[in-house]
């Protein structure tokens, strides 16, 4: 199985303003973009609740989850790669 690096810009999921009423749709989009067993990088302007919900949804789906921004650089959120 080849592990891919998938970058998800959360701002692109919602456009102008993120809405709690559309949260499940954002989660579904992120899961589709992430695929199964890949290294996933979350980035982009988004409310903290959206980052938290997407990170929670990716647990068990992504092999490795990373947050990145110009200020922090890459921060590993979780890494379940046995190698």
Biopython code that builds the backbone (N, CA, C, O; Angstrom):
import numpy as np
from Bio.PDB.StructureBuilder import StructureBuilder

atoms = [
    (1, "UNK", "N", (0.845, -1.187, 0.000)),
    (1, "UNK", "CA", (0.000, 0.000, 0.000)),
    (1, "UNK", "C", (0.889, 1.248, 0.000)),
    (1, "UNK", "O", (1.760, 1.404, 0.856)),
    (2, "UNK", "N", (0.656, 2.119, -0.960)),
    (2, "UNK", "CA", (1.429, 3.349, -1.041)),
    (2, "UNK", "C", (0.722, 4.455, -0.251)),
    (2, "UNK", "O", (-0.459, 4.729, -0.459)),
    (3, "UNK", "N", (1.466, 5.075, 0.650)),
    (3, "UNK", "CA", (0.912, 6.165, 1.460)),
    (3, "UNK", "C", (1.118, 7.475, 0.708)),
    (3, "UNK", "O", (2.233, 7.808, 0.304)),
    (4, "UNK", "N", (0.043, 8.198, 0.531)),
    (4, "UNK", "CA", (0.104, 9.498, -0.139)),
    (4, "UNK", "C", (0.033, 10.606, 0.891)),
    (4, "UNK", "O", (-0.485, 10.414, 1.991)),
    (5, "UNK", "N", (0.553, 11.755, 0.533)),
    (5, "UNK", "CA", (0.426, 12.958, 1.355)),
    (5, "UNK", "C", (-0.701, 13.786, 0.750)),
    (5, "UNK", "O", (-0.602, 14.244, -0.389)),
    (6, "UNK", "N", (-1.754, 13.971, 1.506)),
    (6, "UNK", "CA", (-2.918, 14.734, 1.041)),
    (6, "UNK", "C", (-3.030, 16.015, 1.854)),
    (6, "UNK", "O", (-3.081, 15.964, 3.082)),
    (7, "UNK", "N", (-3.069, 17.149, 1.192)),
    (7, "UNK", "CA", (-3.193, 18.446, 1.852)),
    (7, "UNK", "C", (-4.636, 18.922, 1.707)),
    (7, "UNK", "O", (-5.173, 18.993, 0.602)),
    (8, "UNK", "N", (-5.248, 19.244, 2.838)),
    (8, "UNK", "CA", (-6.630, 19.736, 2.839)),
    (8, "UNK", "C", (-6.634, 21.158, 3.379)),
    (8, "UNK", "O", (-6.332, 21.394, 4.549)),
    (9, "UNK", "N", (-6.980, 22.100, 2.512)),
    (9, "UNK", "CA", (-7.132, 23.498, 2.916)),
    (9, "UNK", "C", (-8.581, 23.669, 3.377)),
    (9, "UNK", "O", (-9.505, 23.689, 2.563)),
    (10, "UNK", "N", (-8.762, 23.790, 4.677)),
    (10, "UNK", "CA", (-10.118, 23.834, 5.224)),
    (10, "UNK", "C", (-10.922, 25.030, 4.712)),
    (10, "UNK", "O", (-12.147, 24.949, 4.617)),
    (11, "UNK", "N", (-10.267, 26.116, 4.387)),
    (11, "UNK", "CA", (-10.971, 27.285, 3.857)),
    (11, "UNK", "C", (-11.715, 26.933, 2.570)),
    (11, "UNK", "O", (-12.779, 27.485, 2.290)),
    (12, "UNK", "N", (-11.155, 26.019, 1.797)),
    (12, "UNK", "CA", (-11.789, 25.641, 0.536)),
    (12, "UNK", "C", (-13.044, 24.790, 0.735)),
    (12, "UNK", "O", (-13.841, 24.632, -0.189)),
    (13, "UNK", "N", (-13.219, 24.246, 1.931)),
    (13, "UNK", "CA", (-14.412, 23.438, 2.198)),
    (13, "UNK", "C", (-15.662, 24.292, 2.362)),
    (13, "UNK", "O", (-16.768, 23.852, 2.048)),
    (14, "UNK", "N", (-15.480, 25.518, 2.857)),
    (14, "UNK", "CA", (-16.677, 26.290, 3.203)),
    (14, "UNK", "C", (-16.827, 27.635, 2.505)),
    (14, "UNK", "O", (-17.918, 28.201, 2.567)),
    (15, "UNK", "N", (-15.844, 28.171, 1.867)),
    (15, "UNK", "CA", (-16.009, 29.447, 1.167)),
    (15, "UNK", "C", (-15.953, 30.653, 2.078)),
    (15, "UNK", "O", (-14.991, 30.812, 2.829)),
    (16, "UNK", "N", (-16.969, 31.512, 2.029)),
    (16, "UNK", "CA", (-16.965, 32.775, 2.778)),
    (16, "UNK", "C", (-17.013, 32.600, 4.295)),
    (16, "UNK", "O", (-16.185, 33.165, 5.009)),
    (17, "UNK", "N", (-17.962, 31.832, 4.784)),
    (17, "UNK", "CA", (-18.135, 31.690, 6.236)),
    (17, "UNK", "C", (-18.544, 30.258, 6.564)),
    (17, "UNK", "O", (-19.479, 29.711, 5.980)),
    (18, "UNK", "N", (-17.826, 29.669, 7.509)),
    (18, "UNK", "CA", (-18.166, 28.311, 7.957)),
    (18, "UNK", "C", (-19.437, 28.368, 8.789)),
    (18, "UNK", "O", (-19.637, 29.287, 9.583)),
    (19, "UNK", "N", (-20.300, 27.361, 8.591)),
    (19, "UNK", "CA", (-21.578, 27.330, 9.309)),
    (19, "UNK", "C", (-21.716, 25.993, 10.030)),
    (19, "UNK", "O", (-21.547, 24.932, 9.431)),
    (20, "UNK", "N", (-22.022, 26.058, 11.308)),
    (20, "UNK", "CA", (-22.211, 24.836, 12.092)),
    (20, "UNK", "C", (-23.271, 23.933, 11.480)),
    (20, "UNK", "O", (-23.156, 22.709, 11.544)),
    (21, "UNK", "N", (-24.283, 24.515, 10.900)),
    (21, "UNK", "CA", (-25.367, 23.733, 10.298)),
    (21, "UNK", "C", (-24.869, 22.876, 9.127)),
    (21, "UNK", "O", (-25.530, 21.910, 8.744)),
    (22, "UNK", "N", (-23.722, 23.220, 8.565)),
    (22, "UNK", "CA", (-23.179, 22.481, 7.429)),
    (22, "UNK", "C", (-21.966, 21.634, 7.807)),
    (22, "UNK", "O", (-21.235, 21.162, 6.936)),
    (23, "UNK", "N", (-21.758, 21.446, 9.104)),
    (23, "UNK", "CA", (-20.581, 20.746, 9.603)),
    (23, "UNK", "C", (-20.435, 19.337, 9.043)),
    (23, "UNK", "O", (-19.332, 18.948, 8.660)),
    (24, "UNK", "N", (-21.499, 18.572, 8.986)),
    (24, "UNK", "CA", (-21.414, 17.201, 8.483)),
    (24, "UNK", "C", (-20.951, 17.170, 7.028)),
    (24, "UNK", "O", (-20.216, 16.266, 6.630)),
    (25, "UNK", "N", (-21.370, 18.137, 6.248)),
    (25, "UNK", "CA", (-20.922, 18.226, 4.861)),
    (25, "UNK", "C", (-19.428, 18.495, 4.766)),
    (25, "UNK", "O", (-18.753, 17.932, 3.904)),
    (26, "UNK", "N", (-18.896, 19.357, 5.647)),
    (26, "UNK", "CA", (-17.457, 19.626, 5.663)),
    (26, "UNK", "C", (-16.685, 18.361, 6.033)),
    (26, "UNK", "O", (-15.643, 18.063, 5.448)),
    (27, "UNK", "N", (-17.207, 17.624, 7.008)),
    (27, "UNK", "CA", (-16.552, 16.379, 7.435)),
    (27, "UNK", "C", (-16.526, 15.384, 6.280)),
    (27, "UNK", "O", (-15.496, 14.758, 6.028)),
    (28, "UNK", "N", (-17.625, 15.233, 5.587)),
    (28, "UNK", "CA", (-17.694, 14.298, 4.464)),
    (28, "UNK", "C", (-16.713, 14.685, 3.354)),
    (28, "UNK", "O", (-16.058, 13.821, 2.772)),
    (29, "UNK", "N", (-16.615, 15.979, 3.065)),
    (29, "UNK", "CA", (-15.657, 16.442, 2.057)),
    (29, "UNK", "C", (-14.227, 16.110, 2.475)),
    (29, "UNK", "O", (-13.437, 15.622, 1.667)),
    (30, "UNK", "N", (-13.898, 16.377, 3.736)),
    (30, "UNK", "CA", (-12.546, 16.122, 4.245)),
    (30, "UNK", "C", (-12.213, 14.639, 4.195)),
    (30, "UNK", "O", (-11.104, 14.265, 3.814)),
    (31, "UNK", "N", (-13.162, 13.793, 4.577)),
    (31, "UNK", "CA", (-12.922, 12.348, 4.539)),
    (31, "UNK", "C", (-12.670, 11.867, 3.113)),
    (31, "UNK", "O", (-11.811, 11.015, 2.889)),
    (32, "UNK", "N", (-13.403, 12.401, 2.164)),
    (32, "UNK", "CA", (-13.203, 12.039, 0.761)),
    (32, "UNK", "C", (-11.827, 12.482, 0.291)),
    (32, "UNK", "O", (-11.122, 11.719, -0.370)),
    (33, "UNK", "N", (-11.440, 13.701, 0.623)),
    (33, "UNK", "CA", (-10.141, 14.224, 0.212)),
    (33, "UNK", "C", (-8.985, 13.469, 0.873)),
    (33, "UNK", "O", (-7.934, 13.281, 0.261)),
    (34, "UNK", "N", (-9.177, 13.046, 2.100)),
    (34, "UNK", "CA", (-8.112, 12.373, 2.858)),
    (34, "UNK", "C", (-7.852, 10.964, 2.352)),
    (34, "UNK", "O", (-6.711, 10.501, 2.352)),
    (35, "UNK", "N", (-8.900, 10.286, 1.924)),
    (35, "UNK", "CA", (-8.736, 8.890, 1.543)),
    (35, "UNK", "C", (-8.504, 8.029, 2.778)),
    (35, "UNK", "O", (-8.757, 8.462, 3.902)),
    (36, "UNK", "N", (-8.028, 6.826, 2.568)),
    (36, "UNK", "CA", (-7.847, 5.863, 3.657)),
    (36, "UNK", "C", (-6.367, 5.552, 3.833)),
    (36, "UNK", "O", (-5.697, 5.153, 2.881)),
    (37, "UNK", "N", (-5.853, 5.734, 5.052)),
    (37, "UNK", "CA", (-4.487, 5.340, 5.374)),
    (37, "UNK", "C", (-3.394, 6.261, 4.865)),
    (37, "UNK", "O", (-2.236, 5.850, 4.795)),
    (38, "UNK", "N", (-3.726, 7.489, 4.509)),
    (38, "UNK", "CA", (-2.736, 8.433, 3.995)),
    (38, "UNK", "C", (-2.221, 9.366, 5.076)),
    (38, "UNK", "O", (-2.770, 9.431, 6.176)),
    (39, "UNK", "N", (-1.158, 10.088, 4.747)),
    (39, "UNK", "CA", (-0.681, 11.180, 5.582)),
    (39, "UNK", "C", (-1.496, 12.403, 5.180)),
    (39, "UNK", "O", (-1.520, 12.772, 4.006)),
    (40, "UNK", "N", (-2.161, 13.033, 6.142)),
    (40, "UNK", "CA", (-3.049, 14.149, 5.842)),
    (40, "UNK", "C", (-2.527, 15.404, 6.530)),
    (40, "UNK", "O", (-2.157, 15.385, 7.704)),
    (41, "UNK", "N", (-2.509, 16.494, 5.768)),
    (41, "UNK", "CA", (-2.069, 17.784, 6.284)),
    (41, "UNK", "C", (-3.269, 18.724, 6.252)),
    (41, "UNK", "O", (-3.876, 18.931, 5.201)),
    (42, "UNK", "N", (-3.606, 19.291, 7.409)),
    (42, "UNK", "CA", (-4.675, 20.286, 7.491)),
    (42, "UNK", "C", (-4.057, 21.674, 7.527)),
    (42, "UNK", "O", (-3.089, 21.914, 8.249)),
    (43, "UNK", "N", (-4.615, 22.578, 6.751)),
    (43, "UNK", "CA", (-4.126, 23.941, 6.692)),
    (43, "UNK", "C", (-5.273, 24.871, 6.308)),
    (43, "UNK", "O", (-6.385, 24.410, 6.049)),
    (44, "UNK", "N", (-5.013, 26.163, 6.271)),
    (44, "UNK", "CA", (-5.998, 27.139, 5.821)),
    (44, "UNK", "C", (-6.730, 27.823, 6.956)),
    (44, "UNK", "O", (-6.768, 27.330, 8.083)),
    (45, "UNK", "N", (-7.310, 28.967, 6.638)),
    (45, "UNK", "CA", (-8.093, 29.729, 7.622)),
    (45, "UNK", "C", (-9.410, 29.016, 7.876)),
    (45, "UNK", "O", (-10.178, 28.743, 6.953)),
    (46, "UNK", "N", (-9.652, 28.722, 9.139)),
    (46, "UNK", "CA", (-10.896, 28.043, 9.512)),
    (46, "UNK", "C", (-11.083, 28.193, 11.013)),
    (46, "UNK", "O", (-10.112, 28.366, 11.750)),
    (47, "UNK", "N", (-12.328, 28.127, 11.464)),
    (47, "UNK", "CA", (-12.574, 28.199, 12.905)),
    (47, "UNK", "C", (-12.005, 26.969, 13.613)),
    (47, "UNK", "O", (-11.921, 25.888, 13.030)),
    (48, "UNK", "N", (-11.623, 27.147, 14.858)),
    (48, "UNK", "CA", (-11.024, 26.055, 15.617)),
    (48, "UNK", "C", (-11.977, 24.868, 15.718)),
    (48, "UNK", "O", (-11.527, 23.723, 15.703)),
    (49, "UNK", "N", (-13.278, 25.112, 15.818)),
    (49, "UNK", "CA", (-14.219, 23.999, 15.929)),
    (49, "UNK", "C", (-14.192, 23.129, 14.681)),
    (49, "UNK", "O", (-14.422, 21.922, 14.761)),
    (50, "UNK", "N", (-13.913, 23.733, 13.526)),
    (50, "UNK", "CA", (-13.843, 22.954, 12.292)),
    (50, "UNK", "C", (-12.570, 22.098, 12.275)),
    (50, "UNK", "O", (-12.604, 20.929, 11.891)),
    (51, "UNK", "N", (-11.457, 22.690, 12.692)),
    (51, "UNK", "CA", (-10.213, 21.911, 12.792)),
    (51, "UNK", "C", (-10.388, 20.727, 13.733)),
    (51, "UNK", "O", (-9.980, 19.610, 13.414)),
    (52, "UNK", "N", (-10.990, 20.969, 14.889)),
    (52, "UNK", "CA", (-11.165, 19.901, 15.878)),
    (52, "UNK", "C", (-12.063, 18.786, 15.359)),
    (52, "UNK", "O", (-11.750, 17.608, 15.530)),
    (53, "UNK", "N", (-13.156, 19.143, 14.739)),
    (53, "UNK", "CA", (-14.093, 18.144, 14.226)),
    (53, "UNK", "C", (-13.460, 17.317, 13.101)),
    (53, "UNK", "O", (-13.625, 16.097, 13.057)),
    (54, "UNK", "N", (-12.747, 17.974, 12.204)),
    (54, "UNK", "CA", (-12.100, 17.258, 11.100)),
    (54, "UNK", "C", (-11.004, 16.348, 11.644)),
    (54, "UNK", "O", (-10.885, 15.203, 11.208)),
    (55, "UNK", "N", (-10.204, 16.836, 12.588)),
    (55, "UNK", "CA", (-9.145, 16.003, 13.180)),
    (55, "UNK", "C", (-9.743, 14.777, 13.852)),
    (55, "UNK", "O", (-9.204, 13.677, 13.728)),
    (56, "UNK", "N", (-10.834, 14.953, 14.551)),
    (56, "UNK", "CA", (-11.492, 13.829, 15.220)),
    (56, "UNK", "C", (-12.013, 12.824, 14.191)),
    (56, "UNK", "O", (-11.883, 11.614, 14.376)),
    (57, "UNK", "N", (-12.593, 13.324, 13.123)),
    (57, "UNK", "CA", (-13.141, 12.445, 12.074)),
    (57, "UNK", "C", (-12.029, 11.666, 11.363)),
    (57, "UNK", "O", (-12.261, 10.549, 10.900)),
    (58, "UNK", "N", (-10.835, 12.239, 11.271)),
    (58, "UNK", "CA", (-9.737, 11.580, 10.566)),
    (58, "UNK", "C", (-9.013, 10.549, 11.416)),
    (58, "UNK", "O", (-8.238, 9.747, 10.894)),
    (59, "UNK", "N", (-9.257, 10.562, 12.725)),
    (59, "UNK", "CA", (-8.620, 9.568, 13.589)),
    (59, "UNK", "C", (-9.162, 8.191, 13.224)),
    (59, "UNK", "O", (-10.373, 7.970, 13.226)),
    (60, "UNK", "N", (-8.263, 7.276, 12.913)),
    (60, "UNK", "CA", (-8.675, 5.953, 12.454)),
    (60, "UNK", "C", (-8.777, 5.856, 10.937)),
    (60, "UNK", "O", (-8.903, 4.759, 10.394)),
    (61, "UNK", "N", (-8.726, 6.981, 10.256)),
    (61, "UNK", "CA", (-8.768, 7.010, 8.785)),
    (61, "UNK", "C", (-7.412, 7.395, 8.207)),
    (61, "UNK", "O", (-6.970, 6.823, 7.210)),
    (62, "UNK", "N", (-6.752, 8.368, 8.838)),
    (62, "UNK", "CA", (-5.445, 8.824, 8.376)),
    (62, "UNK", "C", (-4.351, 8.091, 9.145)),
    (62, "UNK", "O", (-4.490, 7.814, 10.337)),
    (63, "UNK", "N", (-3.283, 7.787, 8.459)),
    (63, "UNK", "CA", (-2.136, 7.151, 9.107)),
    (63, "UNK", "C", (-1.394, 8.175, 9.964)),
    (63, "UNK", "O", (-0.884, 7.862, 11.039)),
    (64, "UNK", "N", (-1.350, 9.406, 9.455)),
    (64, "UNK", "CA", (-0.638, 10.482, 10.145)),
    (64, "UNK", "C", (-1.380, 11.774, 9.861)),
    (64, "UNK", "O", (-1.775, 12.027, 8.722)),
    (65, "UNK", "N", (-1.575, 12.601, 10.894)),
    (65, "UNK", "CA", (-2.258, 13.880, 10.727)),
    (65, "UNK", "C", (-1.314, 14.994, 11.157)),
    (65, "UNK", "O", (-0.716, 14.946, 12.232)),
    (66, "UNK", "N", (-1.194, 15.999, 10.292)),
    (66, "UNK", "CA", (-0.293, 17.121, 10.518)),
    (66, "UNK", "C", (-1.082, 18.414, 10.346)),
    (66, "UNK", "O", (-1.927, 18.529, 9.459)),
    (67, "UNK", "N", (-0.791, 19.387, 11.214)),
    (67, "UNK", "CA", (-1.318, 20.745, 11.053)),
    (67, "UNK", "C", (-0.159, 21.596, 10.578)),
    (67, "UNK", "O", (0.964, 21.434, 11.055)),
    (68, "UNK", "N", (-0.415, 22.506, 9.639)),
    (68, "UNK", "CA", (0.643, 23.419, 9.216)),
    (68, "UNK", "C", (0.091, 24.816, 8.980)),
    (68, "UNK", "O", (-1.033, 24.998, 8.515)),
    (69, "UNK", "N", (0.927, 25.799, 9.320)),
    (69, "UNK", "CA", (0.628, 27.201, 9.044)),
    (69, "UNK", "C", (1.956, 27.927, 8.873)),
    (69, "UNK", "O", (3.001, 27.406, 9.264)),
    (70, "UNK", "N", (1.925, 29.120, 8.293)),
    (70, "UNK", "CA", (3.176, 29.871, 8.142)),
    (70, "UNK", "C", (3.834, 30.192, 9.485)),
    (70, "UNK", "O", (5.054, 30.332, 9.558)),
    (71, "UNK", "N", (3.051, 30.307, 10.525)),
    (71, "UNK", "CA", (3.581, 30.651, 11.845)),
    (71, "UNK", "C", (4.205, 29.441, 12.537)),
    (71, "UNK", "O", (5.299, 29.544, 13.093)),
    (72, "UNK", "N", (3.525, 28.301, 12.508)),
    (72, "UNK", "CA", (3.981, 27.131, 13.270)),
    (72, "UNK", "C", (4.855, 26.177, 12.478)),
    (72, "UNK", "O", (5.647, 25.438, 13.062)),
    (73, "UNK", "N", (4.727, 26.181, 11.163)),
    (73, "UNK", "CA", (5.335, 25.114, 10.378)),
    (73, "UNK", "C", (4.504, 23.861, 10.602)),
    (73, "UNK", "O", (3.330, 23.957, 10.962)),
    (74, "UNK", "N", (5.090, 22.694, 10.397)),
    (74, "UNK", "CA", (4.344, 21.445, 10.550)),
    (74, "UNK", "C", (4.339, 20.986, 12.009)),
    (74, "UNK", "O", (5.375, 20.959, 12.672)),
    (75, "UNK", "N", (3.154, 20.628, 12.487)),
    (75, "UNK", "CA", (2.979, 20.093, 13.838)),
    (75, "UNK", "C", (2.243, 18.760, 13.694)),
    (75, "UNK", "O", (1.133, 18.720, 13.163)),
    (76, "UNK", "N", (2.852, 17.681, 14.159)),
    (76, "UNK", "CA", (2.216, 16.368, 14.073)),
    (76, "UNK", "C", (1.146, 16.269, 15.155)),
    (76, "UNK", "O", (1.427, 16.458, 16.339)),
    (77, "UNK", "N", (-0.080, 15.972, 14.738)),
    (77, "UNK", "CA", (-1.204, 15.806, 15.662)),
    (77, "UNK", "C", (-1.262, 14.361, 16.140)),
    (77, "UNK", "O", (-1.393, 14.106, 17.337)),
    (78, "UNK", "N", (-1.166, 13.421, 15.215)),
    (78, "UNK", "CA", (-1.004, 12.016, 15.576)),
    (78, "UNK", "C", (-0.248, 11.298, 14.477)),
    (78, "UNK", "O", (-0.249, 11.717, 13.320)),
    (79, "UNK", "N", (0.395, 10.212, 14.859)),
    (79, "UNK", "CA", (1.167, 9.398, 13.917)),
    (79, "UNK", "C", (0.971, 7.933, 14.302)),
    (79, "UNK", "O", (1.498, 7.468, 15.313)),
    (80, "UNK", "N", (0.209, 7.216, 13.484)),
    (80, "UNK", "CA", (-0.066, 5.793, 13.728)),
    (80, "UNK", "C", (0.641, 4.901, 12.718)),
    (80, "UNK", "O", (0.231, 3.766, 12.474)),
    (81, "UNK", "N", (1.713, 5.435, 12.135)),
    (81, "UNK", "CA", (2.499, 4.653, 11.183)),
    (81, "UNK", "C", (3.393, 3.694, 11.968)),
    (81, "UNK", "O", (4.242, 4.142, 12.738)),
    (82, "UNK", "N", (3.218, 2.388, 11.788)),
    (82, "UNK", "CA", (4.017, 1.435, 12.564)),
    (82, "UNK", "C", (5.489, 1.401, 12.161)),
    (82, "UNK", "O", (6.294, 0.737, 12.814)),
    (83, "UNK", "N", (5.844, 2.109, 11.092)),
    (83, "UNK", "CA", (7.230, 2.107, 10.636)),
    (83, "UNK", "C", (7.855, 3.426, 10.969)),
    (83, "UNK", "O", (9.030, 3.646, 10.673)),
]
sb = StructureBuilder()
sb.init_structure("model")
sb.init_model(0)
sb.init_chain("A")
sb.init_seg("    ")
for serial, (resi, resn, name, xyz) in enumerate(atoms, 1):
    if name == "N":
        sb.init_residue(resn, " ", resi, " ")
    sb.init_atom(name, np.array(xyz, "f"), 0.0, 1.0, " ", f" {name:<3s}", serial, name[0])
structure = sb.get_structure()
